[in-house]
Amino acid sequence: MSLELCVLGSGSAGNSTLVRGPWGAFLIDAGFGPRTTAQRLSGTGVELAHLQAILLTHLDHDHFNPNWYQTLLKHGIRLFCSSRNARKLRSSREALYAQNQLQAKHIAHVPLDQLLIGFDDSAAFEPLRGISASALPLAHDAEGSHGFLLACDGYRVGFATDLGHVPDALIERFCGVDVLALEANYDHDMQQHSPRPWFLKNRIMGGAGHLSNDQALTAIQEILDRTLAACGPDRLPRHILLLHRSRECNCPVLLKKLFSRDPRIAQILTLTHQQERTGWLSARRPRLQVAEQLSLAFA
């Protein structure tokens, strides 16, 4: 079994992606509360009680909903985040309140200190048995964010959202991934002409906010070019996912038109949505003949 992804929802109202490997499942981000997440999980074959971990990109409310604390404590779900964010969560008012509530009701639970696991940028870690993860620091507002490179049994997934610009390290490390998930938040013209206040536009477009459609396309094309040069056409991604689309300043029609200009992308593109989940997207590659691989790469 390879790595599989199912994006439960992606956007400013909540972000969460389900990852399944040979020995279980975990979430990247938990921006929806447990009840909504349970509803989104329906039909995936994974239930809330099956989750073994949550891996956080950062602590913005649309990526981590504090309503998760009691569920984490009761089910022993481990929470992976940057070491700095782990220190913040240990002393957060919401976490302490959740622990006190369970203690007052004499409900068995796992201490938060045992569940909060901080990662750093220099060492790989295992959010789940058999899956290796390495974090990539990204510029996003004052606190920053993290992308992730996941690896399992020779399959690799590159995942990055909430980044104001694309660092060279992301291009290098995502070369040759089987599944590539990258933010494409806004259309530049729609953002410029929106009724949003200037300070918000400047925050989003200022290099430490979100990634535009054009920036995302340029980054993906560079990853594909480097993959072809270094590894050949058989190492092009199996799937490309676009994350965190703005409801006010982006449009799926525009996205499809822009990204379909590159035939390498058009055939494997998935647009994620705020209100509905995707299907399962597997990192496993179909058995293609060489001629078919070349056609995919250069058609």
C-alpha positions as CSV (number, residue, x, y, z in Angstrom):
1,M,0.0,0.0,0.0
2,S,1.3,3.4,-0.9
3,L,0.7,6.8,0.7
4,E,-2.8,8.1,0.0
5,L,-4.2,11.6,0.5
6,C,-7.8,12.9,0.8
7,V,-8.2,16.7,1.3
8,L,-11.2,17.1,3.6
9,G,-11.4,20.8,2.9
10,S,-9.0,23.7,2.1
11,G,-9.6,27.4,2.4
12,S,-9.8,30.3,4.9
13,A,-12.7,28.6,6.8
14,G,-10.7,25.5,7.5
15,N,-8.0,23.2,6.3
16,S,-7.5,19.5,6.8
17,T,-5.9,16.7,4.8
18,L,-6.2,13.0,5.6
19,V,-3.1,10.9,5.0
20,R,-3.3,7.1,5.0
21,G,-0.3,4.7,5.0
22,P,0.1,1.0,5.5
23,W,-0.3,1.2,9.3
24,G,-2.9,3.9,9.9
25,A,-4.0,7.4,9.2
26,F,-3.3,11.0,10.4
27,L,-4.3,14.5,9.5
28,I,-2.2,17.4,8.2
29,D,-3.9,20.3,10.0
30,A,-7.2,20.3,11.9
31,G,-8.9,23.5,10.9
32,F,-12.4,22.0,11.3
33,G,-13.7,20.9,14.6
34,P,-14.0,17.2,15.5
35,R,-17.7,17.0,14.5
36,T,-17.2,18.5,11.1
37,T,-14.1,16.4,10.6
38,A,-16.1,13.3,11.4
39,Q,-18.7,14.3,8.8
40,R,-16.0,14.9,6.2
41,L,-14.4,11.5,7.0
42,S,-17.7,9.7,6.3
43,G,-17.2,7.5,3.2
44,T,-13.4,7.5,3.4
45,G,-13.1,4.3,5.4
46,V,-11.4,6.2,8.2
47,E,-13.2,7.2,11.4
48,L,-12.3,9.9,14.0
49,A,-11.2,7.1,16.4
50,H,-8.8,5.7,13.9
51,L,-6.7,8.8,13.7
52,Q,-3.3,8.4,15.4
53,A,-1.8,11.9,14.9
54,I,-2.3,15.4,13.6
55,L,0.6,17.2,11.9
56,L,0.3,21.0,12.0
57,T,1.7,23.5,9.5
58,H,1.1,26.4,11.9
59,L,-1.4,27.6,14.5
60,D,-3.7,29.9,12.6
61,H,-7.3,29.1,13.5
62,D,-8.1,27.8,10.0
63,H,-5.4,25.2,10.5
64,F,-5.9,24.2,14.1
65,N,-9.3,24.5,15.8
66,P,-8.9,24.5,19.6
67,N,-12.1,22.4,19.9
68,W,-9.8,19.4,19.2
69,Y,-8.2,19.4,22.7
70,Q,-10.7,17.1,24.4
71,T,-10.7,14.7,21.5
72,L,-6.9,14.6,21.5
73,L,-6.8,13.9,25.2
74,K,-9.5,11.2,25.2
75,H,-8.3,9.3,22.2
76,G,-4.6,9.8,22.7
77,I,-4.1,11.4,19.3
78,R,-0.5,12.8,19.1
79,L,-0.1,16.4,17.9
80,F,3.0,17.3,16.0
81,C,4.0,20.9,15.5
82,S,7.1,23.1,15.6
83,S,9.0,23.1,18.9
84,R,8.1,26.7,19.4
85,N,4.4,26.1,18.8
86,A,4.4,23.0,21.1
87,R,5.6,25.3,23.9
88,K,2.7,27.7,23.2
89,L,0.1,24.9,23.1
90,R,1.2,23.4,26.4
91,S,0.4,26.6,28.2
92,S,-2.6,27.7,26.2
93,R,-5.9,28.5,28.0
94,E,-7.9,26.1,25.8
95,A,-5.6,23.2,26.4
96,L,-5.6,23.7,30.2
97,Y,-9.4,24.1,30.2
98,A,-9.9,20.9,28.3
99,Q,-7.6,19.0,30.7
100,N,-9.4,20.4,33.8
101,Q,-12.8,19.5,32.3
102,L,-11.9,15.9,31.8
103,Q,-10.3,15.7,35.2
104,A,-13.5,17.2,36.9
105,K,-15.6,14.6,35.1
106,H,-13.2,11.8,36.0
107,I,-12.8,10.9,32.3
108,A,-9.7,8.9,31.6
109,H,-7.3,10.8,29.3
110,V,-3.7,11.0,28.2
111,P,-1.7,14.0,29.6
112,L,-1.2,16.7,27.1
113,D,2.6,16.7,27.6
114,Q,2.7,13.1,26.3
115,L,0.7,14.0,23.2
116,L,2.4,17.3,22.1
117,I,5.5,16.5,20.1
118,G,7.7,19.3,18.8
119,F,9.7,18.9,15.6
120,D,12.6,21.0,14.3
121,D,13.8,21.8,10.8
122,S,16.9,19.7,10.9
123,A,15.7,16.1,11.7
124,A,13.1,13.8,10.2
125,F,10.4,12.3,12.5
126,E,7.6,9.7,12.3
127,P,4.1,11.0,12.7
128,L,3.0,7.4,12.0
129,R,4.7,4.0,11.9
130,G,6.5,3.6,8.6
131,I,6.0,7.2,7.4
132,S,8.9,9.6,7.6
133,A,8.3,13.4,7.6
134,S,10.7,16.3,7.3
135,A,9.6,19.9,7.8
136,L,10.4,22.8,5.5
137,P,10.2,26.3,7.1
138,L,8.0,28.7,5.1
139,A,7.4,32.5,5.3
140,H,3.9,33.2,6.5
141,D,3.0,36.2,8.6
142,A,5.1,36.9,11.7
143,E,5.2,33.3,13.0
144,G,5.9,31.4,9.8
145,S,4.6,28.0,8.7
146,H,5.9,24.6,7.6
147,G,5.6,22.5,4.6
148,F,6.2,18.7,4.7
149,L,7.9,16.0,2.7
150,L,6.4,12.6,3.5
151,A,8.0,9.3,2.5
152,C,6.8,5.7,2.8
153,D,8.0,2.6,1.0
154,G,9.6,4.6,-1.7
155,Y,6.6,6.9,-2.3
156,R,7.0,10.6,-1.6
157,V,4.5,13.5,-1.0
158,G,5.3,17.2,-1.0
159,F,2.8,19.4,0.8
160,A,3.0,23.2,1.3
161,T,0.4,25.8,2.0
162,D,0.3,29.3,3.5
163,L,3.6,30.5,2.0
164,G,4.2,34.0,0.9
165,H,6.9,33.0,-1.6
166,V,8.5,29.8,-2.8
167,P,12.0,29.1,-1.3
168,D,14.6,27.4,-3.4
169,A,14.7,24.6,-0.9
170,L,11.1,23.7,-1.6
171,I,11.8,23.3,-5.4
172,E,14.8,21.1,-4.6
173,R,13.2,18.9,-2.0
174,F,9.9,18.4,-3.9
175,C,11.7,17.3,-7.0
176,G,10.6,13.7,-7.9
177,V,7.6,13.6,-5.5
178,D,4.7,11.3,-6.4
179,V,2.1,13.7,-5.2
180,L,2.6,17.4,-5.1
181,A,0.2,19.6,-3.1
182,L,0.8,23.4,-3.2
183,E,-1.2,26.5,-2.3
184,A,-2.7,28.6,-5.2
185,N,-4.5,31.2,-3.1
186,Y,-5.4,34.1,-5.3
187,D,-5.6,35.6,-8.8
188,H,-3.5,38.8,-8.8
189,D,-6.0,40.9,-10.8
190,M,-8.9,39.8,-8.7
191,Q,-6.9,40.5,-5.5
192,Q,-5.9,44.0,-6.8
193,H,-9.5,45.0,-7.7
194,S,-11.2,43.4,-4.7
195,P,-12.9,45.6,-2.1
196,R,-10.5,44.4,0.6
197,P,-8.5,47.0,2.5
198,W,-5.1,47.8,1.3
199,F,-3.3,46.5,4.4
200,L,-4.9,43.1,3.9
201,K,-3.9,43.0,0.2
202,N,-0.4,44.0,1.1
203,R,-0.2,41.3,3.8
204,I,-1.4,38.6,1.3
205,M,0.8,39.7,-1.6
206,G,3.8,41.0,0.3
207,G,6.0,37.9,0.2
208,A,5.0,36.5,3.6
209,G,1.3,35.9,3.1
210,H,-0.1,33.6,0.4
211,L,0.9,32.3,-3.0
212,S,-0.8,33.6,-6.1
213,N,-1.9,31.3,-9.0
214,D,1.0,32.5,-11.2
215,Q,3.6,31.9,-8.4
216,A,2.2,28.5,-7.8
217,L,2.3,27.6,-11.5
218,T,5.9,28.9,-11.9
219,A,7.0,26.8,-8.9
220,I,5.2,23.6,-10.1
221,Q,6.7,24.0,-13.6
222,E,10.2,24.4,-12.1
223,I,9.7,21.3,-10.0
224,L,8.6,19.4,-13.1
225,D,11.5,20.7,-15.2
226,R,14.0,19.7,-12.6
227,T,12.4,16.3,-12.2
228,L,12.6,15.6,-15.9
229,A,16.2,16.7,-16.1
230,A,17.3,14.8,-13.0
231,C,15.1,11.7,-13.0
232,G,13.3,11.4,-16.3
233,P,9.6,11.4,-17.3
234,D,8.7,8.3,-15.2
235,R,9.3,10.4,-12.0
236,L,6.8,13.1,-12.8
237,P,4.0,13.4,-10.1
238,R,1.1,11.2,-10.2
239,H,-1.2,14.0,-8.8
240,I,-0.9,17.8,-8.5
241,L,-3.3,19.4,-5.9
242,L,-4.0,23.1,-5.6
243,L,-4.7,24.1,-2.0
244,H,-6.3,27.0,-0.1
245,R,-8.2,28.8,-2.9
246,S,-9.6,32.1,-1.9
247,R,-13.4,32.4,-2.3
248,E,-13.3,36.1,-2.9
249,C,-10.1,36.5,-5.0
250,N,-9.9,33.3,-7.1
251,C,-11.9,31.3,-9.5
252,P,-11.7,27.6,-10.4
253,V,-12.3,28.4,-14.0
254,L,-9.3,30.7,-14.1
255,L,-7.2,28.1,-12.3
256,K,-8.1,25.3,-14.7
257,K,-7.5,27.6,-17.7
258,L,-4.1,28.8,-16.4
259,F,-2.7,25.4,-15.3
260,S,-4.0,23.5,-18.3
261,R,-1.6,25.5,-20.5
262,D,1.0,23.0,-19.4
263,P,-0.1,19.5,-20.6
264,R,2.1,17.9,-17.9
265,I,-0.2,19.5,-15.3
266,A,-3.6,19.4,-17.0
267,Q,-3.9,15.6,-17.0
268,I,-3.1,15.2,-13.3
269,L,-4.6,18.4,-11.7
270,T,-7.0,18.3,-8.7
271,L,-8.6,21.5,-7.4
272,T,-9.5,21.2,-3.7
273,H,-12.6,22.8,-2.2
274,Q,-13.6,24.5,1.0
275,Q,-17.0,22.7,1.4
276,E,-16.3,19.2,0.1
277,R,-13.5,16.6,0.3
278,T,-11.6,15.1,-2.6
279,G,-11.5,11.4,-3.3
280,W,-8.5,9.3,-2.3
281,L,-5.4,10.3,-4.3
282,S,-2.7,7.6,-4.3
283,A,1.0,8.0,-4.7
284,R,1.1,4.6,-6.4
285,R,2.0,4.9,-10.1
286,P,0.2,3.0,-12.9
287,R,2.2,0.6,-15.0
288,L,2.8,2.8,-18.1
289,Q,4.8,1.9,-21.1
290,V,7.7,4.2,-21.9
291,A,5.9,5.7,-24.9
292,E,2.9,6.6,-22.7
293,Q,5.2,8.2,-20.1
294,L,6.8,10.3,-22.7
295,S,3.4,11.3,-24.0
296,L,2.4,12.4,-20.5
297,A,5.6,14.5,-20.2
298,F,5.7,16.1,-23.6
299,A,2.3,16.0,-25.2
